[in-house]
Amino acid sequence: MKTIELKNITKVYNNKVTALDNVSLTLCEGEFVAVMGQSGSGKSTLLQIAGLLDNCTSGSVIINGEDVSKLNTNQLADVRKNSLGFVFQAFHLNPHLKVYENIMVPMLINDRFKNKAEMQSRAMELVDKVGLTHRKEHYPSELSGGEQQRVAIARALANEPDFILADEPTGNLDSKNEQMIFEELKKLSEMGKGVLVVCHNDAILNFAEKVYNMKDGKFENE
């Protein structure tokens, strides 16, 4: 089974601020896991460490059985490229690219795709998957917030990752669109992706199978 295992993770900034204090969490393929907590609780730091965007001060991060602490910078980049997809609160779409072109961006650094036609075909497949076929030629400025986040989810799927990591993915959306985004993420877990979402939105309780509450760098329900 494919997993992300965080074992006894501690993160200390500037030798004095403890963002995470001996936290452990396992995300398996096909699971929808939520980490909730107020701003400053440590939940985004946890996601960044799970996504290899930051290093822990102590503890281990094991992805699909491999201890990534032993990997160099290029090897870490390969793990991110092949195994991880990211969705953020800010959509980070290129305003000068159409919907399908934004989805193609991660494919440009993936040797698996032989040419632009293959990338475009994959992008169109993902456009359909997130229900935006009628918007594929549009630019981000022509989309609603919910539609932009669906493009971001499609882009996160571009390289067929094992896991989707989402940091406050509905933070910029109204209640109708947040429901839609959580539904999209739930579908991904049902398709076999491991989905880890950090947020402070109670609406996620209707979708996540496991919920961890974080306060002051620790899980309260452990």
Secondary structure, 3 states (H helix, E strand, C coil): CCEEEEEEEEEEECCCEEEEEEEEEEEECCCEEEEECCCCCCHHHHHHHHCCCCCCCEEEEEECCEEHHHCCHHHHHHHHHHHEEEEECCCCCCCCCCHHHHHHHHHHHCCCCCCHHHHHHHHHHHHHHCCCHHHCCCCHHHCCHHHHHHHHHHHHCCCCCCEEEEECCCCCCCHHHHHHHHHHHHHHHHCCCEEEEEECCHHHHHCCCEEEEEECCEECCC
